[in-house]
């Protein structure tokens, strides 16, 4: 069967019927009694549907939403659409949405996230953002201040809709927004999605076509005080110096925010592994480079986001910032060649130490000099620190660091 890679969620029924007809001779070569209905079923299954009628119903629903952007929509100029980036701002306009658009771009899945007063929190985050992404300090501080000022208005907004997917970037944005509230506003709604039928590798809402956003709109749901209370618990746990409470929530089930626990679990996996001292992002990257290297930096990112990362949450610049400490230290795990090129084109190769760490024969925090944070949990080389074991449970590591 030929592969049809769908990324934006838009499906053409005529095209799928054509694919089914092209598949039928292959099925008949295996079973002379094979029918077109069986070929259609096979196509539907490949696209993630249980039957051809379900595929057709989904396509019809998206077509209807595309031609009726006001369908069941209370979207008005007074509505505010919230997102953790600007990736859907233009698509919302194309789809016919009329409300205002606001965003919080602070990558809370990276750097220190501690429970400190508002002014100190903003300074902490803007300093990290400036350093991690080589941005002007004043501009970074201004952007952080502007976005958090807007977020402070969430409590009194007439109608707010949060657009989120399942990964840690989005879910941390969600709990940060909700934790800022004393109680749920009168009309606060959530559009939350971890998969879209027909999309083989769903990474984020930003990849979806405008008419698919219109299809998502009627699926929004009201958030109440129970969601606010859960978010406050989760945010406090994420900001804690110990990851123990975070682990409890990550291994739980939370019906009011059902995508929260897997995202928190994925964040826990950014703690150093007990065996090698690597975060999961670092381990996945080194593993691919060991298999395919030498390999361009950008291809490593594409491989992780396209195949290996279980819950993609990083943008390209975030990925680049996370891997810099593996390259820039006195005892690096990676060598970076062709430094005259832009970073995605630079070629990465494992050092001898990188091979040893990947194989568990050396421990990364015995050699690195940078500190890292997972929320409020600080990991400093040369000090006892929190790690994550094979069961994804936090373990305090008291090993002596050379």
N, C-alpha and C positions, 0 to 999 in steps of 0.2 A: 504494500500500500504506500503511495507517495505521501510524504509528510507535508502537512499544511501548518505552518507556524503562524499563529495568530497572536498579535501583541496588543492591539488596541480595542479588542472586544467586539468590533463590528463584523458581522457575518452576512454573507450574501447567499441566500437560499438557492438561487439559480446556479451559483458556482458549486455549492455542495451537491446539488443534484447531478451536475456534470461529473464531479469527482466520483460519485456513486456509480454512474454509468461506466466510467473508465475502470473502476475497480471490479465490476461484474465479470469480465472475461477471466480475470485472475481467480476469482472465486469459483467459476465454472470449471477451470482447469483442475481444481481440487475436488469439486463436487459438481457433477453435471446438472444436478437438480437445484443449484443455487439460484436465488431470485434477486430481482432488483431491490425488493424490500430488505433482504438480508444485507445487501451492499449498503443501503441507506443506514441500516442499523449500525453497521461497522463504522461508517463515517461519523455518525452521531456519537458512538462510544469513544472514538479517537478524540473528539472535541470535548469530551467530558459530560455528555448527556446519557441518560439511561435509555432513551429511545428516540427514534426519528420524530414522532409527534412532539416530544418535549423540545427538541431542537427547533422545530418549526414554530412552536408557541413562543420560544424565547426570541427568535428573530422577529416575529410579528409584534411582540411587546416593545422591542427596541425601535422598530419602524414606526409604531404608533407614537412612542415618546418623541421621536425625532420630528414628527409632523405636528405634534401637539405639546409643545414645550410647557404650556400652562396646565397640562393634565394634572389634576389633583394637587396643584402647587399653590401654596399660600406665599410663594416667593414674591415679595414686593420690594419697592425701593427701601423700605425700612428694615428689610432682612439683612443680616450680616452673615456672610459665609466665611468661616474660619478654617485655615489650613496651615500646616507647618512648612509652607514654602509657596512659591508663586506658580507652581506647575499646572494648576487648573484654572487660573484666573482668566486667561483668554478663552479657554474652552467653555467656561460657564457663560461668557458673553455670547459666544457663537450658538450655544444651545438655547438661548433665550432667557436666561436668568437675569433678573432686574436688580437684585440686591447689591449691597456694597461687599467688597472683598477685603479681608484683613488676614495677616499671617504672623506667626511667631516662628522665625527661622533658627532660633537658638538650638544648636545640636546637643540637646541634653544627654544624649547617649555617649558623649565624649567629655573629658575634662572634669574638673571638680564641680560637684553639685551638692552644696552643703546647706544645712538649715541655719541661715544667718538672716539678719534684717534685710529688708528690701534693697536699700542703698548699697550695702555690702555685697548682696547677691548679684546685683547688676554689675558692680565693679569687678567681682570675681569672674563673671561670665564674659564680660567684654575684654578683660585682660587675656583670658584663655583664647577667645576667638581671634584676637589680634595676633597673638603669638603663634597659634596653630596654623593660621591661614595667611600669615604675613600681610595683615591689613593695617592700615593707619589706625593708631590707637584712638584718636579723636572720633574718626568716622565710625569705628566699631562701637564705641561707647554711645554715640548718638543713636545708632541703629537699635542697639539693645534697649536704650531708654525709650525710644519712640514705640517700639513693639510692646514692651511691658506696660507702658502708659495706656496703650490701646486695650491691652488685655485687662487692665484694671476696670475698664468700662463694661466688661462682660456682665457683671452683676445687674446692671441697670438697663441693659439692652432690651428693646421690644421683642425681637425675634432673632435668635442666633442658631446657626447650624454648623456643627463641627464635622468636617470631612476627614475621615481617618482610615488607614489600613491597619494591617496586623503587626507591623514591625515595631521595633523599639523606638525608632525616631518618632513615629506617629503616636504610639501609646504613651510615651513619656510627655509629649506635648498635650495629650488628652488629660492625663492626670494632673499635670501642672496647671492647666486651665481650670479644671474642676476644683482642684484644691485651693485655688485663690478665692473661692466663693464661700460665703457663710451658709447659704442654702441655695437650692436650685431656683433660677429665675422662672418667671411664669411660663416662658416659652423658649426652652433650650432643647435642641434636638441634635441627634447624632446620626450620621450616615457612616456606617462601619462595614468594611468588606475585606475578606481575606482571599476571595477567589471570585472570578467572573466566568460564567459558562462560556466555553469556546476559547478562552485564553489559556494556552498551554503552560506558560510560565508567568503567572501574575506577580508582578513586583510592586506596583503602586498605581494609585488612581491617576497619576499624571500620565500614564501611558495610554489611557482610554480615550476613545473618540468622543467628541462633544455629545453625540446622540446617546451614547452609553451613560454619560453623566445624567442626562434627562431621564433615562430608564432607572437609574439609581434613586432619583429624587423621591418617588413615592415610597421608597423603602426606609426612609428616615423614621426615627422613633424618639419619643419624648424621654428626656432624662430627668430624674427626680432627685430627692434628697439622698436616697440610698446610693446613687452613683457618686454624689458629692462626698458622702462619708467614706466610701471605699477609696475614692481618689485621695482623700486626705491621709488615710492609712498607708496607701501605697507610696505616696510622695514622701511621707515621713520616713518610711522604711528605706526608700531609695537614697535619701539624704543622710542616713545614719552612717556613722563610722564603721559599724559592723553590718555585714550583709545577712545576718541571721534572720531578721524579720522579713527582709526582701525574699529570702529563700522560702520562707513559710508561705508567703503570698504566691510566689512563682510556682510552687508545687500544689497549689490549691485550685479550686474551681469557683468562678465568680460569675454568676448568671447575669448580673446587671451590666458587667463589662466583660463579656466572654472571651475577648481576644487579649485581655490584659496579661493573664498568667504566662502564656507562651512567650510574650515579648519580654517580660521580666526574667524568665528563665534564660532567654537568649542573652540578656544583659549580664546575668550571673556568669555566663560562659566567657565573658571578657576578663574575668579574674584569671590570674596565672594558674595553669594546670599544675597539680601536685607533682606530676612526673617531670615536666619539661620547663615549667615557668612561662609557657606561652599562652596567650589568649587564643580563643578559637579562631578569630580572624587571622592572627599571626600563623597559627598552625595550618590552617587551610591554605594560606598563601605560600608558605614554605613547602608544603606538600606538593602543590602544583608546580612550583619552580623546580623542585627536585625531579619531578617527572618530565617536564617539558623544557627545562632551561638549556641554555640561556634564553630568556623570554622577555619581551618588552613589558614594561610596567603596566601600560594600559591593557595589555592582553590578560595580565593576572587579574586585574579588576573585572574585566569582562567575563572571565572564566568563573570567578566567584559569584558574581551577580547572576550570571546566566545558568549556572549548574550547581556549584558546590555549597554556596551559602544557604543554610536551611531557612533563614528568615531575613532576606535582604533588607538592610537598614542604612547602608552607607551610600553617600554620593561619592563621586570620583575624587573631589578634593579632600573629603573626610578620609577616604581610604589612603590617599597619598600621605596625609598627616599622620595616620596611625602607623604607617610602615617606616616613616623617617627614622625613628629611633633604632630600628634594626639595621640601618645603613650608616648612620652618622656617628655612632659611638666609637670608642677606642677599640672595642672588641666586637665588630659588627657580625651579624649573621648573614648579611647580603652584601654583595658588591654591585655597584651601579656603574655601568659603562656608558659611554657616549653622553657625557654630562652637558655637552654643548646643545643637545636637543631639548625640546620641551619634555617635561617629565614622563608623559605617557609613552614616549618613544625610547626612553633610556632602557637599556637591557640589564636585567637582573640575573645574578647567579649566586648560588649558595656558597658561603665560605666553608672552610673546614669546620669551624665552630658551629655554623648553621646546620651542617650535616649531623654533628654530634648532638646538638640540642633536639633536632627533629627526631632523632633515633632514641632520645631519652638517656643518652650517655653523658649529657651535661645539662645543667640547669641554668636557664637564661638569666635569672636574677642574680646569679653568682658573677655575672660578667657585665651586665648592662649598668648604665649610670643614670638613666632617666627615671623619674617617678611617673606613675600612672594613677589614674582615678577610675573607679567604677561608681558613679554617683558620689556618695560621701565617703566611700571606702578608699583610703589612700594606701598605695603600695610603693614603698621606698626601698631601693636596694640597700643592703647592709642592715636592714631592720627586720624583725619578725613581721610577718604579713599574712593576709588572708589569701587562700587559694581555693580552687574548686576541684573536687575529686571526680572519679569516673561516674558516680551516681548524681552528679550535679548538686552536691551538697558542699557548703562552705566549710573549710578546714583551716584553722589558724596554724600557720607554719612557723615554728620556732627555730628552724635550722640556722646554724651559724654561717654567716656569709663571709667568704674570704675577702 
